[in-house]
Amino acid sequence: MKEILGNGLDTIVSQALQKMKEEQGESFRIETVNLAALQRMTGISRGRLRRWKRNLLSPEQCSRKRKSILSDYTSVLDHLLSSGISNTVICFERLKQLGYAGGHTTVKCYIRQHKHLIPAKRKQTAPQGNRGRRYRTSPGEAYQMDWGFVYVTTDYGIVIKCACFAMICHHCGQCYIEFFPNAKQENLFIGMIHAFRYMGIPKYILTDNMKSVVIKRDFEGRPIWQKDYEDFMKTVGFQTKLCKPKHPFTKGKVERLVRFVKENFLVGRSFLDITDLNQSALDWCNRQNAVYHRATDCVPQQMHETDCSKSAASFLETQDIFRYLCPLRKISFDGFVNYEGRRFGVPYRYTGSLVRVRREDTQLYIYSADARSLLVTHTVTWSKQDRYCKDQYANPEQPEEFPTAVIHTEIRKLPLPASNLSFEKFNFDKGGEQDE
């Protein structure tokens, strides 16, 4: 009998056979081993024990895998992979030169399973320390602003794009967000004014190279501001610093804020209209500003009130700033102005071609071009139908003269004569009577 040695199951079978040999003594024969008794002692299936008995092999020899055609060349492949050569065609040709008789697919499967042997493309070097420093400012010195975009599915099944204006204090992290139908320059001014009203006016605004902010740079690298934005900076009283593209050390806080809004505030959110969405966004900002932030090691609302608000200028809504809240619109030929994708009526008696429009929550106010007089007010229902105003198509009043002396002249108006129809000439009865 061939002696069975091994670990694991082999050891169990060996111990069971040894015990049966001690019990049966010299009458023990491996050819006549009771497989049922051996199964009860080892727990191995009877089919597997029968195969061992039939082949008179040990469990170690039965469990040995069949030798692969690539087994003699694995060391060569490992050396090629560790050298950075992972092209299957090159490896296959190298093995063929050494006498490999297998196919290309076998080599490809081996390389796919041993990709961990391929060294990384970028070699690890010794630590060089932090090569950059985060951009830090004093309290109330700088805010960061940016746009974010999200798709909105309407109740009609139409998908539209909505813009989110975001601004954050660089020092304490107090944030403000507001949603607009688009990211036009007029909405940028409205969002900035609302943010200044919420947090105060800083000395600098950090932003990227928006088209509504900067046009280009001169030959010395200085920015050429967009004309309307430059006037807006002078009116409000702040300066702007442009940040390098793809450089998160300077404007990373607002970029992280936009990402946080998408992952926290907008997840699974439904709303009735943009007024409802902005009210929810303001409540969300108040909650986030009132909790502890580990990055700044403070509660943003408390630090902004104690430190940043003292350095930032207070916001005063003057007549010039009020005009930025009311963008210009041109009256159409049928007496409507278009604002946020809807049409609102203007009184026909207004002869000007331009008006200013402002929306506050659910009320829309239409002013004259100089923003001095209020023309009409509409209730925003967010319906696609046109909103008419009172006396929109009424005739304008004209001056009329009345008599100052007693009227003595009198004339008489006669009734109109009966008209003869053209087919009267075909009335033969009438004609016969006249002949008689």
DOROKOL-963080 format. One record per residue (C-alpha): x negated, y negated, z negated. Coordinates in steps of 0.05 Angstrom, whole numbers, padded with zeros to 5 digits. Each point is the difference from the previous one (the first is absolute). Layout:
<pts>
PT       px       py       pz
PT        X        Y        Z
...
</pts>
This chain:
<pts>
PT       px       py       pz
PT    00000    00000    00000
PT   -00024   -00069    00017
PT   -00005   -00043   -00062
PT    00045   -00062    00000
PT   -00030   -00063   -00028
PT    00021   -00074    00006
PT    00035   -00059   -00033
PT    00073   -00017   -00006
PT    00046    00053    00029
PT   -00060    00043    00016
PT   -00017    00002   -00074
PT    00071    00017   -00018
PT    00002    00058    00048
PT   -00069    00023   -00022
PT    00021    00000   -00073
PT    00064    00038    00016
PT   -00037    00053    00040
PT   -00052    00006   -00055
PT    00055    00010   -00052
PT    00034    00053    00043
PT   -00067    00035    00009
PT   -00010    00003   -00075
PT    00069    00029   -00011
PT   -00003    00052    00056
PT   -00073    00018   -00009
PT   -00034    00042    00053
PT    00066    00012    00036
PT    00003   -00074    00021
PT   -00004   -00010    00075
PT    00011   -00067    00034
PT    00033    00035    00058
PT    00055    00026   -00046
PT    00011   -00063   -00042
PT    00073   -00011   -00020
PT    00017   -00066    00034
PT    00062   -00010   -00043
PT   -00041    00005   -00064
PT   -00054   -00044    00029
PT    00053   -00052    00019
PT    00028   -00002   -00070
PT   -00069   -00010   -00029
PT   -00025   -00054    00049
PT    00063   -00034    00026
PT   -00026    00006    00072
PT    00050    00019    00053
PT    00002    00074    00019
PT   -00010   -00017    00074
PT   -00067   -00033   -00014
PT   -00022    00057   -00045
PT    00020    00050    00054
PT   -00042   -00037    00051
PT   -00060    00002   -00046
PT    00011    00074   -00012
PT    00006    00014    00074
PT   -00063   -00035    00019
PT   -00037    00022   -00064
PT   -00025   -00071   -00006
PT   -00007   -00046   -00059
PT    00046   -00062   -00008
PT   -00059   -00044    00014
PT   -00012    00033    00067
PT    00074   -00001    00019
PT    00008   -00074   -00016
PT   -00062   -00019    00041
PT    00019   -00046    00059
PT   -00017    00019    00070
PT   -00063   -00032    00026
PT    00013   -00058    00047
PT   -00035   -00011    00065
PT   -00023   -00067   -00026
PT   -00027    00026   -00066
PT   -00072    00004    00023
PT    00001   -00071    00026
PT    00034   -00037   -00057
PT   -00067   -00024   -00029
PT   -00016   -00032    00067
PT    00067   -00035    00003
PT   -00008   -00024   -00072
PT   -00068   -00029    00017
PT    00029   -00036    00061
PT    00058   -00028   -00039
PT   -00044   -00024   -00057
PT   -00043   -00035    00052
PT    00060   -00039    00024
PT    00012    00040    00064
PT    00075    00016    00001
PT    00012    00002    00075
PT    00030    00069    00013
PT   -00028    00005    00071
PT   -00071   -00013   -00023
PT    00006    00049   -00057
PT    00028    00053    00046
PT   -00057   -00009    00049
PT   -00052    00005   -00055
PT    00031    00066   -00025
PT    00003    00028    00071
PT   -00075   -00012    00006
PT   -00010    00042   -00063
PT    00041    00058    00027
PT    00070   -00017   -00024
PT    00052    00040    00040
PT    00064   -00031   -00029
PT    00045   -00054    00026
PT    00004   -00075   -00006
PT    00064    00002   -00042
PT   -00033    00039   -00056
PT   -00053   -00054   -00005
PT    00052   -00055   -00001
PT    00039    00033   -00056
PT   -00063    00009   -00042
PT   -00019   -00073    00008
PT    00071   -00023   -00017
PT   -00002    00040   -00065
PT   -00070   -00025   -00020
PT    00005   -00075    00013
PT   -00023   -00012   -00071
PT   -00070    00018    00023
PT   -00002   -00059    00048
PT   -00034   -00060   -00034
PT    00037   -00066   -00005
PT   -00014   -00051    00054
PT   -00016   -00054   -00051
PT   -00055    00022   -00047
PT    00007   -00019   -00072
PT   -00051   -00052   -00022
PT   -00021   -00027   -00066
PT    00050   -00049   -00033
PT   -00015   -00071    00021
PT    00047   -00035   -00048
PT    00058   -00046    00016
PT   -00018   -00040    00062
PT    00059   -00048   -00008
PT    00034   -00038   -00055
PT    00075   -00012   -00007
PT    00023   -00070    00016
PT    00021   -00033   -00066
PT    00031   -00068   -00011
PT    00018   -00042   -00060
PT    00073   -00005   -00025
PT    00047   -00032    00050
PT   -00055   -00011    00051
PT    00022    00047    00056
PT    00059    00041    00024
PT    00001    00054    00053
PT    00055    00008    00051
PT    00016    00049    00055
PT    00057    00031    00041
PT    00026    00071   -00004
PT    00050    00033    00046
PT    00053    00054   -00009
PT    00053    00031    00045
PT    00074   -00009   -00020
PT    00056    00045    00025
PT    00064   -00040    00006
PT    00071    00025   -00010
PT    00006    00003    00076
PT   -00058    00049    00004
PT   -00047   -00052    00031
PT   -00071   -00003   -00027
PT   -00028   -00070   -00009
PT   -00065   -00027   -00029
PT    00000   -00041   -00063
PT   -00058   -00042   -00026
PT   -00022   -00005   -00073
PT   -00037   -00062   -00024
PT   -00047    00015   -00058
PT   -00041   -00047   -00044
PT   -00041    00016   -00062
PT   -00042   -00040   -00048
PT   -00073    00020    00007
PT   -00016   -00009   -00073
PT    00058    00031   -00039
PT    00037    00041    00053
PT    00068   -00033   -00005
PT    00037    00017    00064
PT    00058   -00026    00042
PT    00033    00034    00060
PT    00056   -00022    00047
PT    00031    00032    00062
PT    00014   -00033    00067
PT    00029    00024    00066
PT   -00067   -00017    00034
PT   -00069   -00027   -00015
PT    00005   -00066    00037
PT   -00036   -00062   -00025
PT    00064   -00033   -00026
PT    00012    00061   -00045
PT   -00073   -00002   -00022
PT    00010   -00072   -00024
PT    00065    00018   -00036
PT   -00032    00060   -00034
PT   -00060   -00042   -00023
PT    00044   -00055   -00027
PT    00042    00050   -00039
PT   -00064    00032   -00027
PT   -00028   -00068   -00021
PT    00066   -00014   -00035
PT   -00008    00067   -00036
PT   -00075   -00004   -00018
PT   -00024   -00071    00013
PT   -00047   -00028    00054
PT   -00072    00025   -00002
PT   -00062   -00033    00027
PT   -00013    00053    00054
PT    00041    00051    00039
PT   -00037    00063    00023
PT    00028    00030    00063
PT   -00022    00036    00063
PT   -00003   -00029    00070
PT    00075   -00008    00014
PT    00022   -00032    00065
PT    00045   -00047   -00039
PT   -00060   -00022   -00043
PT   -00061   -00006    00044
PT   -00008   -00004    00076
PT   -00075    00014    00008
PT   -00068   -00021   -00025
PT   -00046   -00052    00029
PT   -00072    00012    00021
PT   -00024   -00010   -00072
PT    00049    00052   -00027
PT    00048   -00050   -00033
PT    00074    00017    00007
PT    00045   -00041    00044
PT    00066   -00001   -00037
PT    00068    00005    00033
PT    00028   -00071    00002
PT    00065    00013   -00038
PT   -00037    00041   -00053
PT   -00051   -00055   -00009
PT    00055   -00051   -00011
PT    00033    00048   -00049
PT   -00066    00006   -00040
PT   -00005   -00076   -00005
PT    00073   -00007   -00020
PT   -00001    00052   -00055
PT   -00071   -00014   -00023
PT   -00043    00063    00005
PT   -00057    00028    00042
PT   -00008    00066    00036
PT   -00058    00049    00003
PT   -00002    00053    00054
PT   -00024    00070   -00018
PT   -00042    00048    00041
PT    00038    00055    00036
PT   -00003    00068   -00034
PT   -00033   -00029   -00062
PT    00042    00020   -00061
PT   -00046   -00033   -00051
PT    00031   -00068    00013
PT    00074    00013    00018
PT    00010    00070   -00026
PT    00049   -00018   -00055
PT    00055   -00023    00047
PT   -00013    00059    00047
PT    00008    00046   -00060
PT    00063   -00038   -00019
PT    00031    00012    00069
PT   -00016    00074   -00007
PT    00029    00002   -00070
PT    00065   -00033    00025
PT    00008    00053    00053
PT   -00015    00058   -00047
PT    00039   -00026   -00060
PT    00052   -00052    00016
PT    00023    00022    00069
PT    00002    00075   -00010
PT    00071    00024    00011
PT    00029   -00070   -00006
PT    00066   -00021    00031
PT    00027   -00071    00002
PT    00060   -00039    00026
PT   -00035   -00059    00031
PT   -00066   -00037   -00004
PT    00027   -00044   -00057
PT    00013    00063   -00042
PT   -00069    00027    00019
PT   -00036   -00064   -00021
PT    00037   -00003   -00066
PT   -00021    00072   -00015
PT   -00072   -00019    00021
PT   -00001   -00059   -00048
PT    00025    00044   -00057
PT   -00053    00051    00017
PT   -00054   -00054   -00001
PT    00023   -00023   -00068
PT   -00004    00071   -00028
PT   -00069    00013    00030
PT   -00028   -00067   -00025
PT    00024    00015   -00070
PT   -00037    00067   -00009
PT   -00073    00013   -00017
PT   -00048    00007    00059
PT   -00063    00040   -00013
PT   -00037   -00031    00059
PT    00003   -00070   -00029
PT    00006    00023   -00073
PT    00059   -00046   -00013
PT    00074   -00012    00010
PT    00001   -00044    00063
PT    00059   -00042   -00021
PT   -00030   -00018   -00068
PT   -00070   -00016    00028
PT    00029   -00040    00057
PT    00041   -00043   -00048
PT   -00058   -00011   -00048
PT   -00059   -00007    00048
PT    00018   -00004    00074
PT    00059   -00048   -00006
PT   -00044   -00052   -00035
PT   -00049   -00001    00059
PT    00051    00007    00056
PT    00038   -00061    00023
PT    00074   -00004   -00016
PT    00047    00005    00059
PT    00043   -00061    00017
PT    00050    00006    00057
PT   -00006   -00065    00039
PT    00037   -00020    00063
PT   -00059    00022    00043
PT   -00002    00069   -00033
PT    00076    00004    00007
PT   -00007   -00004    00075
PT   -00043    00063    00001
PT    00056    00037   -00036
PT    00047   -00021    00057
PT   -00029    00021    00067
PT    00023   -00036    00063
PT    00052    00032    00046
PT    00029   -00023    00066
PT    00075   -00003    00010
PT    00023    00043    00057
PT    00047   -00025    00055
PT    00060    00033   -00035
PT   -00015   -00032   -00068
PT   -00038    00054   -00038
PT   -00068    00006   -00033
PT   -00037    00067   -00006
PT   -00030    00018   -00068
PT   -00024    00069   -00022
PT    00033    00033    00059
PT    00070   -00030   -00010
PT    00036   -00060    00029
PT    00032   -00055   -00042
PT    00045   -00056    00025
PT   -00017   -00074   -00003
PT    00053   -00056    00005
PT    00009   -00023    00071
PT   -00002   -00073   -00020
PT   -00074    00006   -00018
PT   -00036   -00028    00060
PT   -00071    00021   -00019
PT   -00034    00059    00034
PT   -00041    00023   -00061
PT    00021    00019   -00070
PT   -00033    00029   -00062
PT    00025    00066   -00030
PT   -00011    00027   -00070
PT    00028    00062   -00034
PT    00006    00005   -00075
PT    00026    00068   -00021
PT    00067    00007    00035
PT    00008   -00073    00021
PT   -00027   -00029    00065
PT   -00010   -00075    00004
PT   -00007   -00038    00066
PT   -00031   -00069   -00006
PT   -00016   -00054    00050
PT   -00067   -00002    00034
PT   -00028   -00050   -00051
PT    00028    00044   -00058
PT    00037   -00060   -00029
PT    00073    00021    00011
PT    00035    00066   -00009
PT    00042    00018    00061
PT    00034    00065   -00018
PT   -00004    00059   -00048
PT    00012    00073    00018
PT    00009    00061   -00044
PT   -00048    00054    00024
PT    00037    00065    00010
PT   -00055    00034    00041
PT    00050    00017    00053
PT   -00021    00000    00073
PT    00061   -00042    00019
PT   -00008   -00075    00012
PT    00017   -00045   -00059
PT    00043   -00059    00020
PT    00006   -00065   -00040
PT    00058   -00047   -00008
PT    00013   -00047    00058
PT   -00056    00032    00040
PT    00034   -00013    00066
PT    00043   -00061   -00020
PT   -00002   -00060    00046
PT   -00041   -00057   -00027
PT    00038   -00061   -00025
PT   -00002   -00059    00047
PT    00016   -00074   -00014
PT    00071   -00021    00018
PT    00031   -00069    00009
PT    00069   -00018   -00027
PT    00045   -00060    00020
PT   -00006   -00064   -00041
PT    00060   -00037    00030
PT    00074    00018    00009
PT    00013    00040    00063
PT    00055   -00030    00045
PT   -00013    00036    00066
PT    00043    00061    00013
PT    00001    00049    00058
PT    00041    00062    00017
PT   -00025    00069    00016
PT    00042    00041    00050
PT    00007    00075   -00001
PT   -00038    00039    00052
PT    00039    00020    00063
PT    00018    00073    00009
PT   -00052    00032    00044
PT    00023    00038    00063
PT   -00033    00067    00004
PT   -00032    00020    00065
PT    00048    00058    00012
PT    00061   -00047    00000
PT   -00006   -00008    00075
PT    00018    00073    00007
PT    00067   -00009   -00034
PT    00047    00009    00061
PT    00064   -00008   -00039
PT   -00019   -00071   -00020
PT   -00019   -00016    00071
PT    00068    00024    00028
PT    00038   -00046   -00046
PT   -00039   -00059    00024
PT    00015    00017    00074
PT    00075    00000   -00012
</pts>
